[in-house]
Amino acid sequence: MKKLDSSQKTSSDTAVSRRRILKGAAAAGTLMAMGPFISRGALASSGEVNVFAWGDYVKPNMIDAFKKKTGIKINLSTFGSNEEAQNKLRAAGGKGFDIIFPSVDTRPEYDKDNLLQPIDESRVKVERILPSVWRSSISLGAVKRGTRYLIPFDWGTEGITYDSSVFTFAPGELSYGDLWKDGLAGKVAARQKSILISLAIYLDSTGKVSTNRGMDMYKSEADMRRVLDVCLKFAIEHKKNVGAFWNNATEATAAFTDGGCTIGQTWDTTGIKLHIDVDKKWQYTVPKEGALAWMDTMGIPSGATNLDQAYELINFLLTAEIGGMFANNTGYNSVAQGSDKYLSDANKAAFKIAYPGDAIKNLWWWPMSTSWFTGVRQEYVEKLTNA
């Protein structure tokens, strides 16, 4: 997952580009008319809030800014994958945290034990969120039977990070297939559960297996197994290329800085932060088949005890200035309207590199999880890992 990612960047051009991506998702069937919302809600002025977030999401500058503005203390715990977040919250019976940051497509996993409570939309400053994101989140998983459980927070992509001193790609030339070429033994970084999906998209584009651009995996368990059987066979045959498998942002970065990898499928933040913080030779961009796109959200666990503080933090994170701070910290994209005005020049430039031309129009959004998807995918992940 994570992720995303994700990234948001150039002044007026960036603002247009980022709205275009979410309009693209809406065109894919995610748009739904929503009525206006009026923010009310009593805001807390003291106390604390227990936050369970991705490891790179809530940085000290955000914690300090929130404490200075509200007097509320953030008690932060972190996770590295959606599965870890689900399992820990399930083990605690939905208790112990006031805000959690699930990927939107994983909401059905939280339904099983009623781990999330409905969002009181009257307490959320919805006007701060890009309208197309708010609407798109409905079909992507934020809403169940007309009731909203998740609030959009950020979005990002999973594409390809590479060493530009080793590889040269013409615009529109980079492909998922480049990860599996000869001569790359031990040089590729990959996340098992993601490369199986990107292979479904890539092999469909080459005509080796019909997958409807990977979407057949969501039709039925039988269709998913049909697709993944081909993808697994291909991955095992080329597994010698993999120098490091990763499961979180820290591991992904280490694959390049310490593991000897020169190219790999990663979240956007990996390549963008490597480019900005480590060496300009590292670049992240989306492949011609389309990057995997994700949306992360904010939810309130069913056992949350600090509700006033939770809603105040949610609204704080949706301000343009804090959205920009988050994007600069991580390389992901805030959904807060106007956050692009607070981006650093480096992040604006990285966004242009990541999404050249019409790349944004071609993203592959993770659909909402089905009853069989997670279990079957994990079965194939284990087969690949142990092969």
CORRA-V227054 format. One record per residue. RES is the residue in one small letter. NEAR is the number of other C-alpha atoms within 8 Angstrom. Layout:
res=RES near=NEAR
res=RES near=NEAR
This chain:
res=m near=9
res=k near=12
res=k near=15
res=l near=19
res=d near=19
res=s near=17
res=s near=17
res=q near=16
res=k near=14
res=t near=15
res=s near=9
res=s near=6
res=d near=7
res=t near=13
res=a near=13
res=v near=8
res=s near=9
res=r near=9
res=r near=10
res=r near=10
res=i near=11
res=l near=11
res=k near=9
res=g near=9
res=a near=12
res=a near=12
res=a near=8
res=a near=6
res=g near=7
res=t near=13
res=l near=12
res=m near=7
res=a near=5
res=m near=5
res=g near=4
res=p near=4
res=f near=9
res=i near=6
res=s near=10
res=r near=7
res=g near=6
res=a near=5
res=l near=8
res=a near=10
res=s near=7
res=s near=9
res=g near=9
res=e near=10
res=v near=14
res=n near=13
res=v near=12
res=f near=14
res=a near=12
res=w near=11
res=g near=9
res=d near=7
res=y near=9
res=v near=11
res=k near=8
res=p near=6
res=n near=6
res=m near=11
res=i near=11
res=d near=8
res=a near=8
res=f near=13
res=k near=11
res=k near=7
res=k near=6
res=t near=9
res=g near=10
res=i near=13
res=k near=11
res=i near=10
res=n near=8
res=l near=9
res=s near=8
res=t near=8
res=f near=11
res=g near=12
res=s near=11
res=n near=12
res=e near=6
res=e near=9
res=a near=12
res=q near=10
res=n near=8
res=k near=8
res=l near=12
res=r near=10
res=a near=7
res=a near=8
res=g near=9
res=g near=15
res=k near=10
res=g near=9
res=f near=15
res=d near=16
res=i near=14
res=i near=12
res=f near=11
res=p near=12
res=s near=14
res=v near=16
res=d near=13
res=t near=12
res=r near=13
res=p near=11
res=e near=8
res=y near=11
res=d near=9
res=k near=7
res=d near=7
res=n near=9
res=l near=14
res=l near=12
res=q near=10
res=p near=8
res=i near=11
res=d near=6
res=e near=9
res=s near=10
res=r near=9
res=v near=11
res=k near=12
res=v near=9
res=e near=7
res=r near=10
res=i near=13
res=l near=11
res=p near=7
res=s near=11
res=v near=11
res=w near=12
res=r near=13
res=s near=14
res=s near=14
res=i near=13
res=s near=11
res=l near=12
res=g near=14
res=a near=14
res=v near=12
res=k near=8
res=r near=4
res=g near=5
res=t near=8
res=r near=12
res=y near=13
res=l near=12
res=i near=11
res=p near=14
res=f near=13
res=d near=14
res=w near=17
res=g near=16
res=t near=15
res=e near=16
res=g near=15
res=i near=16
res=t near=15
res=y near=12
res=d near=11
res=s near=9
res=s near=6
res=v near=6
res=f near=7
res=t near=6
res=f near=7
res=a near=6
res=p near=6
res=g near=7
res=e near=8
res=l near=11
res=s near=10
res=y near=12
res=g near=7
res=d near=7
res=l near=12
res=w near=9
res=k near=7
res=d near=5
res=g near=4
res=l near=10
res=a near=10
res=g near=11
res=k near=13
res=v near=16
res=a near=18
res=a near=14
res=r near=11
res=q near=11
res=k near=9
res=s near=8
res=i near=10
res=l near=12
res=i near=9
res=s near=11
res=l near=10
res=a near=15
res=i near=12
res=y near=12
res=l near=12
res=d near=14
res=s near=9
res=t near=7
res=g near=7
res=k near=7
res=v near=10
res=s near=9
res=t near=12
res=n near=7
res=r near=10
res=g near=11
res=m near=8
res=d near=12
res=m near=13
res=y near=10
res=k near=8
res=s near=9
res=e near=11
res=a near=6
res=d near=11
res=m near=14
res=r near=10
res=r near=8
res=v near=14
res=l near=11
res=d near=8
res=v near=9
res=c near=12
res=l near=11
res=k near=8
res=f near=8
res=a near=10
res=i near=9
res=e near=7
res=h near=8
res=k near=7
res=k near=8
res=n near=12
res=v near=12
res=g near=14
res=a near=11
res=f near=11
res=w near=12
res=n near=9
res=n near=10
res=a near=13
res=t near=6
res=e near=9
res=a near=15
res=t near=10
res=a near=9
res=a near=15
res=f near=12
res=t near=8
res=d near=6
res=g near=9
res=g near=10
res=c near=14
res=t near=11
res=i near=13
res=g near=13
res=q near=14
res=t near=14
res=w near=18
res=d near=21
res=t near=14
res=t near=13
res=g near=15
res=i near=14
res=k near=11
res=l near=13
res=h near=13
res=i near=10
res=d near=6
res=v near=7
res=d near=8
res=k near=8
res=k near=8
res=w near=13
res=q near=15
res=y near=15
res=t near=12
res=v near=13
res=p near=13
res=k near=9
res=e near=10
res=g near=11
res=a near=12
res=l near=12
res=a near=15
res=w near=16
res=m near=16
res=d near=15
res=t near=13
res=m near=13
res=g near=14
res=i near=16
res=p near=14
res=s near=10
res=g near=11
res=a near=13
res=t near=6
res=n near=10
res=l near=8
res=d near=9
res=q near=14
res=a near=12
res=y near=11
res=e near=10
res=l near=9
res=i near=10
res=n near=10
res=f near=9
res=l near=9
res=l near=14
res=t near=12
res=a near=14
res=e near=9
res=i near=12
res=g near=14
res=g near=14
res=m near=11
res=f near=14
res=a near=14
res=n near=11
res=n near=8
res=t near=11
res=g near=16
res=y near=17
res=n near=12
res=s near=14
res=v near=14
res=a near=13
res=q near=10
res=g near=9
res=s near=15
res=d near=14
res=k near=8
res=y near=10
res=l near=14
res=s near=7
res=d near=7
res=a near=7
res=n near=16
res=k near=14
res=a near=10
res=a near=12
res=f near=13
res=k near=10
res=i near=10
res=a near=11
res=y near=11
res=p near=10
res=g near=5
res=d near=7
res=a near=11
res=i near=11
res=k near=8
res=n near=9
res=l near=11
res=w near=8
res=w near=8
res=w near=9
res=p near=7
res=m near=12
res=s near=11
res=t near=8
res=s near=5
res=w near=8
res=f near=12
res=t near=9
res=g near=7
res=v near=11
res=r near=9
res=q near=9
res=e near=8
res=y near=10
res=v near=10
res=e near=8
res=k near=8
res=l near=11
res=t near=7
res=n near=5
res=a near=5
